[in-house]
Amino acid sequence: MFRPLTIRDVTLPNRVGVSPMCMYATTGGFASDFHLAHLARFALGGAGLVLAEATAIEPQGRISPWDTGLWSDEHIAGWRRVTAVIAEQGSVPGIQLGHAGRRASVREPWRAGAPLDHEDAAEGFGPWPVVGPSAIATGPGFPVPEAMDPAAVTRSVERWAQAARRAVEAGFQYIELHGAHGYLLHSFLSPLSNHRDDAYGGDAERRMRYPLEVVAAVRAAIGAGIPLAYRLSAVDGIEGGITLDDTVVFARRLAAEGVDVVDTSSGGISTDRSRDTRVRRGFAFHADFSRRVRDEARVLTATVGLVVDAHQAARLVEDGDADLVLLGREMLDDPNWTHRARIALGDESYASWPVRYGSALGPRAGTLRRLAEAGETPLSRFTG
Ligand SMILES: Cc1cc2nc3c(=O)[nH]c(=O)nc-3n(C[C@H](O)[C@H](O)[C@H](O)COP(=O)(O)O)c2cc1C
């Protein structure tokens, strides 16, 4: 886990990454001071890869009005501050690009992620019309998307490419495409949401076409040196949806178009909460998926989902379940997770910490050890 990983022209100093997490912390798509502080913490904390949240390639593709964006050159400057801080700490700045498709135009999770309505409109926040492969809503109470015509699909491919070009200009050295969780790319791939009978739907080959066109266009836009990852939902978890067998086939095709890392997540094609179709939330609950994709599609993989422990994460890498471990909520809980993992695995030198922290923490660790050996605890003074 603490060995570097070189992908194309970029070397990750270790194989721990921060999973992309929407923060709903801006308007107009601009990276805010919050994003700078939030993402910098993980770089200071030693993560090899810091992935910025799902960032919209066009306004209509925002999940919520508070998403970050890269649909305009004006967004580049704000992100440049973020990438500079991350890179200065020795981490690789990455970003996930996304289009929410038929799942766009909703509230934040702490307001149930419900579709925006007239109450939000009264405050100046949407709702806006959503798009998808077919006119099928993602679940009860969600808007029916407008089915994209072939010209709209072509325009969309170009927008992904432009956003990716801007991401590189902003200093990102690792680009991930959000092809999971029911968003636009996933909705084209899944037979549950794509009922088209043109070049972009009908059979598995045609359902893959839009995502593969996006990958090819993005690869051309970012050049040969930048790693490209693709997050997919390895299974839909619903009868008639994407299976792991389908995903292995798709992963091979992604790799052939220039994807370096397949990031295996799951679910999201339906927002119908009346049945729980999710993969059971055990520890490292996507590791079987990343392992199979890695073994059979012969591509680097990332795994994510309840990776919380240093030994667990190290084993995932050592045993070949994945090449990269991504941590989401665990990093929110402890942005220093990567440094602490080194200690848990036996490296107590503090050499990997920012020198301004490590030079203070190393001697303190010695003091704490000495006190423990003497049988002293923080409560000794009170208990006598
Ligand atoms: C607050 C929050 C925001 C998230 N936003 C995104 C996102 O922008 N893109 C994405 O692919 N996944 C997103 N996810 C999913 C995480 O990236 C991750 O896959 C998931 O939380 C499971 O990993 P964990 O158990 O380490 O948190 C989000 C999760 C959380 C908790």
The ligand as an ORCA input file, in Angstrom:
! r2SCAN-3c Opt
* xyz 0 1
  C     -20.824     12.818      1.515
  C     -20.626     11.836      0.379
  C     -20.561     12.305     -0.934
  C     -20.321     11.420     -1.984
  N     -20.172     11.917     -3.261
  C     -19.760     11.086     -4.250
  C     -19.351     11.591     -5.511
  O     -19.286     12.805     -5.740
  N     -19.002     10.698     -6.463
  C     -19.003      9.349     -6.225
  O     -18.670      8.583     -7.138
  N     -19.321      8.852     -5.026
  C     -19.677      9.680     -4.032
  N     -19.919      9.180     -2.787
  C     -19.611      7.754     -2.525
  C     -18.168      7.640     -1.974
  O     -17.228      8.094     -2.927
  C     -17.836      6.189     -1.591
  O     -17.842      5.401     -2.753
  C     -18.812      5.618     -0.588
  O     -19.045      6.541      0.469
  C     -18.321      4.291      0.008
  O     -17.033      4.424      0.553
  P     -16.768      4.681      2.153
  O     -17.398      3.525      2.888
  O     -15.280      4.694      2.270
  O     -17.404      5.969      2.505
  C     -20.190     10.038     -1.731
  C     -20.297      9.576     -0.412
  C     -20.484     10.450      0.634
  C     -20.527      9.911      2.045
*
